[in-house]
């Protein structure tokens, strides 16, 4: 029962958040705008998914190699497409990454591989690779807030009202973190020590962090480009400088693994962030929904990977017919 409880709760959270937004906003207008999307911009957004996945696969491959795991280019691209698709359709938004780590760690025969990769190292490679992306996204989000006067003003007004509660929450987080660190210092946890060693080699080392940062910033730029295509497909008349700084905080909200592919959380964040910048919430939600649909469409090559991987399994389980007397067996030899 526990196996299905967490996905069910995430699906319920997704539907609940989307239901609340549908109740608050004009869904007829939203559906009308989605029906009139510009096909050219939709196609461009889907095509941007190709360099996005290639760059992500490159980052994963570089991370894996830094901790001593072989990962051929074709495998990295194929598995990243599959992981992207699974992240879009399974609850939590991280199940595809978990499958990517498991498949990489359990593969026994890979072209040009030195040896079979230990599952623990494969899991750490995926976690470090994803952490690289989140750190770059956090930097971009902070820069966007600092460079957007409207967003700074909105956050400042929110802080005047809720600042005391936010400070107490931050203090509680810091105290809990200090307690955990203190406990780990006295009772080290071997998997955490292994993760720290690999993170220093694959993410924080002077020889590798510039490449990690540059690659992750380029990937964030592809996310922003898809949002730009979504805005053009919707025909938004506002200047890009008005809403573009609002996108990185929106992407940060998507990273919270509580719903299916960020649905509900992303739209809810848009409904909060757009009014903070003095823009209508309906516009932010429409842009967010369009982005979600475009990312789903761009991930569909992962479905082809999934179907192709299942094809040999179906053939392998097909019953073998025993040749009749006098009939040649496969290969031309008598049965």
C-alpha positions as CSV (number, residue, x, y, z in Angstrom):
1,X,0.0,0.0,0.0
2,X,2.9,2.4,0.8
3,X,4.2,1.8,-2.7
4,X,1.1,3.5,-4.2
5,X,0.3,6.0,-1.5
6,X,3.0,8.5,-2.3
7,X,2.2,8.7,-6.1
8,X,-1.5,8.9,-5.3
9,X,-0.9,11.8,-2.9
10,X,1.2,13.6,-5.5
11,X,-1.5,13.1,-8.1
12,X,-4.2,14.3,-5.6
13,X,-2.0,17.4,-4.8
14,X,-1.7,18.2,-8.5
15,X,-5.4,17.9,-9.2
16,X,-6.2,19.9,-6.0
17,X,-3.9,22.8,-7.0
18,X,-5.2,22.9,-10.5
19,X,-8.8,22.7,-9.3
20,X,-8.2,25.7,-7.0
21,X,-6.7,27.7,-9.9
22,X,-9.6,26.7,-12.2
23,X,-12.0,27.9,-9.6
24,X,-10.3,31.3,-9.2
25,X,-9.4,32.0,-12.8
26,X,-11.3,32.3,-16.1
27,X,-10.8,28.8,-17.6
28,X,-12.8,29.6,-20.7
29,X,-10.5,32.4,-21.6
30,X,-7.5,30.2,-20.8
31,X,-8.7,27.4,-23.1
32,X,-9.5,29.8,-25.8
33,X,-5.9,31.2,-25.7
34,X,-4.5,27.7,-25.8
35,X,-6.6,26.8,-28.8
36,X,-5.1,29.7,-30.7
37,X,-1.4,29.0,-30.1
38,X,0.9,29.9,-33.1
39,X,2.1,26.6,-34.7
40,X,5.4,28.0,-35.7
41,X,6.4,29.0,-32.2
42,X,5.1,25.7,-30.8
43,X,7.4,23.9,-33.3
44,X,10.4,26.0,-32.4
45,X,9.8,25.3,-28.7
46,X,9.7,21.6,-29.3
47,X,12.9,21.8,-31.4
48,X,14.7,23.6,-28.5
49,X,14.2,20.4,-26.5
50,X,16.9,18.8,-28.7
51,X,19.8,20.9,-27.6
52,X,18.3,21.0,-24.1
53,X,18.6,17.2,-23.8
54,X,22.0,17.1,-25.5
55,X,23.4,19.6,-23.1
56,X,21.9,17.8,-20.1
57,X,23.3,14.5,-21.4
58,X,26.7,16.1,-21.7
59,X,26.6,17.4,-18.2
60,X,25.6,14.0,-16.9
61,X,28.3,12.3,-18.9
62,X,31.0,14.7,-17.6
63,X,29.8,14.2,-14.0
64,X,29.9,10.4,-14.4
65,X,33.4,10.5,-15.9
66,X,34.7,12.7,-13.1
67,X,33.7,10.0,-10.6
68,X,35.1,7.1,-12.7
69,X,31.9,5.8,-14.5
70,X,31.9,5.3,-18.2
71,X,28.9,6.7,-20.0
72,X,28.9,6.6,-23.9
73,X,27.2,9.5,-25.7
74,X,24.4,7.5,-27.3
75,X,23.5,6.0,-24.0
76,X,23.5,9.4,-22.2
77,X,21.2,11.0,-24.8
78,X,18.8,8.0,-25.0
79,X,18.6,7.7,-21.2
80,X,18.1,11.4,-20.7
81,X,15.2,11.5,-23.2
82,X,13.6,8.6,-21.4
83,X,14.1,10.2,-18.0
84,X,12.7,13.5,-19.2
85,X,9.6,11.8,-20.5
86,X,9.1,9.8,-17.3
87,X,9.5,13.0,-15.2
88,X,6.7,14.5,-17.2
89,X,4.2,11.7,-16.8
90,X,5.0,10.1,-13.4
91,X,4.2,11.7,-10.0
92,X,7.0,13.6,-8.2
93,X,8.9,14.8,-11.2
94,X,12.0,12.8,-10.2
95,X,11.0,9.3,-11.1
96,X,12.7,9.5,-14.5
97,X,16.0,10.6,-12.9
98,X,15.7,7.6,-10.4
99,X,15.1,5.3,-13.4
100,X,18.1,6.8,-15.2
101,X,20.4,6.2,-12.3
102,X,19.1,2.7,-11.8
103,X,19.4,1.8,-15.5
104,X,22.9,3.2,-15.7
105,X,24.0,1.4,-12.5
106,X,22.5,-1.9,-13.5
107,X,23.7,-2.1,-17.1
108,X,26.2,-4.9,-17.5
109,X,27.3,-4.5,-21.1
110,X,27.9,-1.0,-22.6
111,X,30.0,-0.2,-25.6
112,X,33.4,1.4,-24.7
113,X,32.7,1.0,-21.0
114,X,35.6,0.0,-18.8
115,X,33.5,-1.9,-16.4
116,X,30.0,-2.2,-15.0
117,X,29.2,1.0,-13.0
118,X,28.3,0.5,-9.3
119,X,24.7,1.5,-8.6
120,X,25.7,3.7,-5.7
121,X,28.1,5.7,-7.9
122,X,25.5,5.9,-10.7
123,X,23.0,7.3,-8.2
124,X,25.5,9.9,-6.9
125,X,26.3,10.9,-10.5
126,X,22.6,11.7,-11.2
127,X,22.2,13.5,-7.9
128,X,25.3,15.7,-8.5
129,X,24.3,16.4,-12.1
130,X,20.8,17.5,-11.0
131,X,22.3,19.6,-8.1
132,X,24.5,21.4,-10.6
133,X,21.4,22.5,-12.5
134,X,19.6,23.6,-9.4
135,X,22.5,25.7,-8.1
136,X,22.7,27.4,-11.5
137,X,19.0,28.0,-11.5
138,X,19.2,29.5,-8.0
139,X,21.9,31.9,-9.1
140,X,19.8,33.0,-12.1
141,X,16.7,33.4,-9.9
142,X,18.5,35.6,-7.4
143,X,19.9,37.7,-10.3
144,X,16.5,38.0,-11.8
145,X,15.0,39.3,-8.6
146,X,17.8,41.8,-8.1
147,X,17.4,43.0,-11.7
148,X,13.6,43.4,-11.6
149,X,12.4,46.5,-9.9
150,X,8.8,45.4,-10.0
151,X,9.6,42.0,-8.5
152,X,11.8,43.6,-5.8
153,X,9.0,46.0,-4.9
154,X,6.4,43.2,-4.7
155,X,8.7,41.0,-2.5
156,X,9.5,44.0,-0.3
157,X,5.7,44.6,0.2
158,X,5.2,40.9,1.1
159,X,8.1,41.0,3.5
160,X,6.6,44.0,5.4
161,X,3.5,41.9,6.1
162,X,5.0,38.4,6.6
163,X,8.6,39.2,7.4
164,X,8.4,38.0,11.1
165,X,7.0,34.7,10.1
166,X,9.6,34.2,7.4
167,X,12.4,35.0,9.9
168,X,11.1,32.4,12.4
169,X,10.8,29.8,9.7
170,X,14.4,30.5,8.5
171,X,15.7,30.3,12.0
172,X,14.0,26.9,12.5
173,X,15.6,25.6,9.2
174,X,19.0,26.8,10.3
175,X,18.7,25.2,13.8
176,X,17.5,21.9,12.2
177,X,20.4,22.0,9.7
178,X,22.9,22.6,12.5
179,X,21.5,19.7,14.6
180,X,21.8,17.4,11.6
181,X,25.4,18.5,10.8
182,X,26.4,18.1,14.4
183,X,24.9,14.6,14.6
184,X,26.7,13.6,11.4
185,X,30.0,14.8,12.7
186,X,29.8,12.4,15.7
187,X,28.2,9.6,13.8
188,X,29.3,9.8,10.1
189,X,27.1,8.1,7.5
190,X,29.2,6.3,4.9
191,X,26.9,7.0,1.9
192,X,27.0,10.7,2.7
193,X,30.8,10.6,2.9
194,X,30.9,9.0,-0.5
195,X,28.6,11.6,-1.9
196,X,30.7,14.4,-0.5
197,X,33.9,12.9,-2.0
198,X,32.3,12.6,-5.4
199,X,30.7,16.0,-5.2
200,X,34.1,17.6,-4.6
201,X,35.5,15.7,-7.6
202,X,32.7,16.2,-10.1
203,X,31.2,19.5,-9.1
204,X,33.4,21.6,-6.8
205,X,36.9,20.9,-8.1
206,X,38.6,23.9,-9.7
207,X,39.1,21.9,-12.9
208,X,35.5,21.1,-13.4
209,X,33.2,23.7,-11.8
210,X,33.5,26.3,-14.6
211,X,32.3,23.7,-17.1
212,X,29.5,22.6,-14.8
213,X,28.4,26.2,-14.3
214,X,28.6,27.1,-18.0
215,X,26.7,23.9,-19.0
216,X,24.0,24.4,-16.4
217,X,23.5,28.1,-17.3
218,X,23.1,27.1,-21.0
219,X,20.5,24.6,-20.0
220,X,18.6,27.2,-17.9
221,X,18.8,29.4,-21.0
222,X,17.0,26.7,-23.0
223,X,14.2,26.7,-20.4
224,X,13.9,30.5,-20.7
225,X,13.9,30.2,-24.5
226,X,10.9,27.7,-24.3
227,X,9.1,30.3,-22.1
228,X,9.9,32.9,-24.7
229,X,8.3,30.7,-27.4
230,X,5.3,30.1,-25.2
231,X,4.8,33.8,-24.8
232,X,5.0,34.4,-28.5
233,X,2.7,31.4,-29.2
234,X,0.2,33.0,-26.9
235,X,0.6,36.4,-28.5
236,X,1.5,38.2,-25.3
237,X,1.8,41.9,-26.1
238,X,4.0,42.8,-23.1
239,X,7.8,43.4,-23.5
240,X,10.0,40.5,-22.7
241,X,11.8,42.6,-20.0
242,X,8.6,42.7,-18.0
243,X,8.0,39.0,-17.5
244,X,11.3,37.3,-18.3
245,X,12.8,38.0,-14.8
246,X,9.7,36.2,-13.4
247,X,10.6,32.9,-15.1
248,X,13.5,31.7,-12.9
249,X,11.5,31.8,-9.6
250,X,8.8,29.9,-11.5
251,X,11.3,27.2,-12.5
252,X,12.4,27.0,-8.9
253,X,8.9,26.2,-7.8
254,X,8.7,23.4,-10.4
255,X,11.7,21.7,-8.7
256,X,9.7,20.9,-5.6
257,X,8.8,17.2,-6.1
258,X,5.2,17.3,-4.8
259,X,3.1,17.0,-8.0
260,X,3.2,15.5,-11.4
261,X,5.9,17.3,-13.5
262,X,5.4,20.5,-11.5
263,X,1.8,20.9,-12.6
264,X,-0.2,22.9,-10.1
265,X,2.9,24.2,-8.3
266,X,4.1,26.0,-11.4
267,X,0.7,27.5,-12.1
268,X,0.2,28.4,-8.5
269,X,3.6,30.1,-8.3
270,X,2.7,32.0,-11.5
271,X,-0.6,33.1,-9.9
272,X,1.5,34.5,-6.9
273,X,4.6,35.9,-8.7
274,X,2.8,37.8,-11.5
275,X,0.7,40.0,-9.2
276,X,3.9,40.6,-7.1
277,X,5.3,42.3,-10.3
278,X,2.0,44.1,-11.0
279,X,0.9,41.8,-13.8
280,X,-2.4,39.8,-14.0
281,X,-2.3,36.3,-12.6
282,X,-4.3,35.0,-15.5
283,X,-1.5,35.8,-17.9
284,X,1.1,34.1,-15.8
285,X,-1.0,30.9,-15.5
286,X,-1.7,30.9,-19.2
287,X,2.1,31.1,-19.9
288,X,2.8,28.4,-17.3
289,X,0.3,26.0,-18.8
290,X,1.6,26.6,-22.3
291,X,5.1,25.9,-21.1
292,X,4.1,22.7,-19.5
293,X,2.4,21.5,-22.7
294,X,5.5,22.4,-24.8
295,X,7.9,20.6,-22.5
296,X,5.7,17.5,-22.5
297,X,5.6,17.6,-26.3
298,X,9.4,18.0,-26.4
299,X,9.9,15.0,-24.2
300,X,7.9,12.6,-26.5
301,X,11.1,11.1,-28.0
302,X,11.5,9.5,-24.6
303,X,8.3,7.6,-25.2
304,X,9.9,6.2,-28.4
305,X,12.8,5.0,-26.3
306,X,10.5,3.4,-23.8
307,X,8.6,1.5,-26.5
308,X,11.8,0.5,-28.3
309,X,13.2,-0.9,-25.0
310,X,10.1,-3.0,-24.5
311,X,10.1,-4.4,-28.0
312,X,13.0,-7.0,-27.4
313,X,11.3,-8.0,-24.2
314,X,8.1,-8.9,-26.0
315,X,10.1,-10.8,-28.6
316,X,12.0,-12.6,-25.9
317,X,8.8,-13.8,-24.2
318,X,7.3,-15.0,-27.5
319,X,6.8,-18.8,-27.3
320,X,9.2,-20.8,-29.5
321,X,7.6,-23.4,-31.8
322,X,9.1,-26.8,-31.8
323,X,10.0,-28.0,-35.3
324,X,8.0,-30.9,-36.6
325,X,9.7,-34.2,-37.5
326,X,11.7,-33.7,-40.7
327,X,11.5,-29.9,-40.5
328,X,14.6,-27.9,-40.4
329,X,15.3,-26.0,-37.2
330,X,16.5,-22.4,-37.3
331,X,19.8,-22.3,-38.9
332,X,19.1,-25.0,-41.5
333,X,20.1,-27.9,-39.2
334,X,17.8,-30.9,-38.7
335,X,15.8,-30.9,-35.6
